[in-house]
Amino acid sequence: MAYDIFARFYDLLTENVGYGKRADYFCRLLSSCNKQKGILLDLACGTGTLSVEFAKRGYDVIGVDYSVGMLNEARLKCANEGLDVLLLCQNAAELDLYGTIDFAVCALDSVNHFADADEVQSAFDKVSLFMNKGGAFVFDVNTVYKHKNILADNSFIYDYDDVFCAWQNTLNSDMSVDISLEFFALCEDGLWERCGEEFTERAYPLEELEKMLLKSGFSVCGVYDDLTLDPVRPDSERAVFLARKD
């Protein structure tokens, strides 16, 4: 299944994210709509690092991801922290929860990884369906600017003691980026294992995402430059949406 190989190395490649700071930022945005803690959906939760951070901050967390490999990492992480986080293996566009939620977060460009605009719309519809009125939804996206000018046709190398990763991008005419990851991991026997993963990120004009939210029954409270309360700029690499369920 997609992202299962990536799951083995995801935490290493994202160790500079600053999860605690990012969780504080998301919680600040959520509390601007509703200061009470409640049930929080971490949509496309990946290896669960943010799920853990939200649980530590008093939310009752449900983590959802389509990758079994990612969820296995999340399960171990939550167990090691002694946290009771419900983890579900589901496609975001087919979200099916046991009850309603008060908050939702979809972080670290996960929306860019959905298959297409129809899947993004379906995911927004599902979040809205299960969200209580007055609930808050926060998500971030890599911008068209970042796809065109930063990711583009560039390559990146990550070199660690026991893992080497070659990251290669191909920019398409629709501003989507095909990403190829090649990993070389040191095994216990001293030999190196080679494995890889390929996937595509899709960028959407911010106005299109706003229309999707409105169609799903949300009002847009703000669109911000990453980790700030400043309005998003033409050269922002990541945009953060705060929406409220009407």
HELIX and SHEET records of a PDB file:
HELIX    1   1 ASP A    4  LEU A   13  1                                  10    
HELIX    2   2 TYR A   19  CYS A   33  1                                  15    
HELIX    3   3 THR A   49  LYS A   56  1                                   8    
HELIX    4   4 VAL A   68  GLU A   81  1                                  14    
HELIX    5   5 ALA A   92  GLU A   94  5                                   3    
HELIX    6   6 SER A  110  HIS A  113  5                                   4    
HELIX    7   7 ALA A  117  PHE A  130  1                                  14    
HELIX    8   8 VAL A  144  LYS A  146  1                                   3    
HELIX    9   9 HIS A  147  LEU A  151  3                                   5    
HELIX   10  10 LEU A  206  LYS A  215  1                                  10    
SHEET    1   A 7 LEU A  86  CYS A  89  0                                        
SHEET    2   A 7 ASP A  60  ASP A  65  1                                        
SHEET    3   A 7 ILE A  39  LEU A  43  1                                        
SHEET    4   A 7 ILE A 101  CYS A 106  1                                        
SHEET    5   A 7 MET A 131  ASN A 142  1                                        
SHEET    6   A 7 ARG A 238  LYS A 245 -1                                        
SHEET    7   A 7 PHE A 218  ASP A 225 -1                                        
SHEET    1   B 4 SER A 155  ASP A 159  0                                        
SHEET    2   B 4 VAL A 163  LEU A 171 -1                                        
SHEET    3   B 4 VAL A 177  LEU A 186 -1                                        
SHEET    4   B 4 TRP A 192  GLU A 201 -1                                        
END                                                                             
